[in-house]
C-alpha cells in the first residue's frame, strides 16, 4: 500500500490460474476479447436502465446508453467504454480481483415483481473481462458508479502477472472505460476496419448501440470534426415479434447468418416461454454448401445468450442429419463455462435439442406440402436426411414421412415418391412396402428380382444411393407397414398370390428337387442353397441373400474402405419354366457343370456383383456358344 487511496493487491489464486489459462490456452480465437468487453459494457448499460426506472437521476443527464470503441495506432491502444452503471472501489476489488462476478446475479436478487421478469439482463458470466489479457500487456480500467460524486472514481491497472493496483481518481463520467495496451503481436486490432468487422460479427444484435468515431479533417489542420457512427444494428431481429418482421428482412438476415447469396426455402421463428426460455430462428437453405459431407465442415446454429453472440456453430442443438439447417438460438439461462462454451451433458441443452429438432422436422413437413419446392430441397439435402433414421430413433416415423424415393410407379430416376404415396397405391392384400437396392438406378430398374412384381403390378422402390442400405438397416417399418428387401430371404407375397398359385409353386418346387440338388453339387461351396423360385418370369436364375446378411452394396463400400467383411454364400434361385433351365436339366457331365456355372455367374452379374474368376466364365460361355 503506497497511500490511503492507492493499493497494490494480489489476485486470488483462482484468478492467477484463470489468467494463465486465458493468456496461454483458453481461447483459440483471440478476437473474441472484443465480444467479451462489449458484452460486459452492454450488461452495465442494462443494469443502469433498470435502476433508473426508479431514479432518473442515475443517468446524470446522459440517458442515451451506448458502448464506444476507440483505438490509437501510435499509442498501441484499444479503448472500450460505456455509460452504464459503473463500479465503486468495493465493486472493483470484488469483481476484478476475484473470479469476477458480473454482478448480474446480485443485481437480480435486489429486484422483484415485473421488473425482474422484464430485466432480461446479460447473464452471469463474469470472467469475460480477463480475456483482455489475451491481446494486452497491460489493462487499465477507469470507472465510477452512477449516482456517486465525481471524486469517487476508481482506476484499476494490472499486467496480469499476479497483482493489480487500485487508486481513487476523479472521473466526470459515470460508467466504465477499459484501455488495452496491445501486445506487439496484437497490433492488428488497432485498426478501424478490423474493429468494425468484429463488432458486426459478434455484437451486431446487442440492443445497446456500439459506436466508433469517424474523424474528418478540414483545410485547416485544427479543423477536425469527429462524428460517432453506430456500427451494430442495435436490435436483435429474432427478439422482435414475427408480425413486425417482413419476409425481406428474414431473407436478408438469413444471408447474413449463413453467408449465402441465395434466398432460403423456408424459415421458422419461435419463442418458447416457461421453465426453459429461448427464441429460435431456423432456416432451410435452397442449396447445399460445398462441405455438406465433409466431417470438418461448418455446421450448427449461431448461439446467443440474451442477445450476446457466443459461438458460430453450436452443434449441440440439432442432430447431425439436420446439419444443413441454419439460424440462431438465443437462450436466457444456458450454463456456460469460463470460455463461454456450452457445458456438456447440460439437461437444458438436451431439452432444447429435442424441441429444436421437432421444430425443424415440422418445418420440413410443412415445406413438403409444396411438391416443387420440396423437390428442390430433396435434390440438395435428401442424402443427408437419409442419415436420420439411424441417428434419431425417436423421430424415425416423422423422418420417414419426409423421405423420397424413385419407384417403378414412375420408372424415373427422380426421387419424388413418398412412402405415404406408396401406401395409398398398395394392392389389396399387400402386407409390406417392397424395395430393391442396387449400385445404380438402371441396375435396380432392370434387376431380375422385379419380374414377378411387374407382372402383378406391385410397386417397388428403386434405391441406388450409397447410403440406402445403411438407411434400410435402421428403417424397417413405416405407418405400421414393414419395409421388405425383395432380394433377401424367401419371397412371400401373402394374400396377393392366390391359393392356386401357391399350390402350383409348391408342386413345382417338389418336382424340381432333384435338379436343385444336382445344381448345388455342381456349384459346390459357391452357394449356400439352390432352390426353385417363383419371383422370376423372364430370367433363368437370380441370387438371393440370406435374411440377415450384409448386402452387396454395403460389402462393396466396406471393401473399398479397406474394411474386412465376412464371407457370405448366396442362395441361388432358378426359374423352372425357363428354356435354359430345361436345357440344364437334360444335360450331363461337364456340359451340366459348365451351364450351371454360367447361370450362376450371370445371376451374380445381374445383381451388380463381381465374379471371382471372369476368365472361367468367358471360357465356359464361349464353349457353349460354339457347340
C-alpha positions, 0 to 999 in steps of 0.5 A: 500500500503506497497511500490511503487511496492507492493499493497494490493487491494480489489476485486470488489464486483462482484468478492467477490460474484463470489468467494463465489459462486465458493468456496461454490456452483458453481461447483459440480465437483471440478476437473474441476479447472484443465480444467479451468487453462489449458484452460486459459494457452492454450488461452495465448499460442494462443494469443502469436502465433498470435502476433508473426506472426508479431514479432518473437521476442515475443517468446524470443527464446522459440517458442515451446508453451506448458502448464506444470503441476507440483505438490509437495506432501510435499509442498501441491502444484499444479503448472500450467504454460505456455509460452504464452503471459503473463500479465503486472501489468495493465493486472493483476489488470484488469483481476484478480481483476475484473470479469476477462476478458480473454482478448480474446475479446480485443485481437480480436478487435486489429486484422483484415483481415485473421488473425482474421478469422484464430485466432480461439482463446479460447473464452471469458470466463474469470472467469475460473481462480477463480475456483482455489479457489475451491481446494486452500487456497491460489493462487499465480500467477507469470507472465510477458508479452512477449516482456517486460524486465525481471524486469517487472514481476508481482506476484499476491497472494490472499486467496480469502477472499476479497483482493489480493496483487500485487508486481513487481518481476523479472521473466526470463520467459515470460508467466504465472505460477499459484501455488495452495496451496491445501486445506487439503481436496484437497490433492488428486490432488497432485498426478501424476496419478490423474493429468494425468487422468484429463488432458486426460479427459478434455484437451486431444484435446487442440492443445497446448501440456500439459506436466508433468515431469517424474523424474528418479533417478540414483545410485547416489542420485544427479543423477536425470534426469527429462524428460517432457512427453506430456500427451494430444494428442495435436490435436483435431481429429474432427478439422482435415479434414475427408480425413486425418482421417482413419476409425481406428482412428474414431473407436478408438476415438469413444471408447474413447468418449463413453467408449465402447469396441465395434466398432460403426455402423456408424459415421458422421463428419461435419463442418458447416461454416457461421453465426453459426460455429461448427464441429460435430462428431456423432456416432451410437453405435452397442449396447445399454448401460445398462441405455438406459431407465433409466431417470438418465442415461448418455446421450448427446454429449461431448461439446467443445468450440474451442477445450476446453472440457466443459461438458460430456453430453450436452443434449441440442443438440439432442432430447431425442429419439436420446439419444443413439447417441454419439460424440462431438460438438465443437462450436466457439461462444456458450454463456456460463455462469460463470460455463461454462454451456450452457445458456438456451433458447440460439437461437444458441443452438436451431439452432444447435439442429435442424441441429444436429438432421437432421444430425443424422436422415440422418445418420440413413437413410443412415445406413438403406440402409444396411438391416443387419446392420440396423437390428442390430441397430433396435434390440438395439435402435428401442424402443427408436426411437419409442419415436420420433414421439411424441417428434419431430413433425417436423421430424415425416415423416423422423422418420417414414421412419426409423421405423420397424415393424413385419407384417403378410407379414412375420408372424415373430416376427422380426421387419424388415418391413418398412412402405415404404415396406408396401406401395409398397405391398398395394392392389389396392384400399387400402386407409390406412396402417392397424395395430393391437396392442396387449400385445404380438406378438402371441396375435396380430398374432392370434387376431380375428380382422385379419380374414377378412384381411387374407382372402383378403390378406391385410397386417397388422402390428403386434405391441406388444411393450409397447410403440406402442400405445403411438407411434400410438397416435402421428403417424397417417399418413405416405407418405400421407397414414393414419395409421388405428387401425383395432380394433377401430371404424367401419371397412371400407375397401373402394374400396377393398370390392366390391359393392356386398359385401357391399350390402350383409353386409348391408342386413345382418346387417338389418336382424340381428337387432333384435338379436343385440338388444336382445344381448345388453339387455342381456349384459346390461351396459357391452357394449356400442353397439352390432352390426353385423360385417363383419371383422370376418370369423372364430370367433363368436364375437370380441370387438371393441373400440370406435374411440377415446378411450384409448386402452387396452394396454395403460389402462393396463400400466396406471393401473399398474402405479397406474394411474386412467383411465376412464371407457370405454364400448366396442362395441361388434361385432358378426359374423352372419354366425357363428354356435354359433351365430345361436345357440344364436339366437334360444335360450331363457331365461337364456340359451340366457343370459348365451351364450351371456355372454360367447361370450362376455367374450371370445371376451374380452379374445381374445383381451388380456383383463381381465374379471371382474368376471372369476368365472361367466364365468367358471360357465356359460361355464361349464353349457353349456358344460354339457347340 
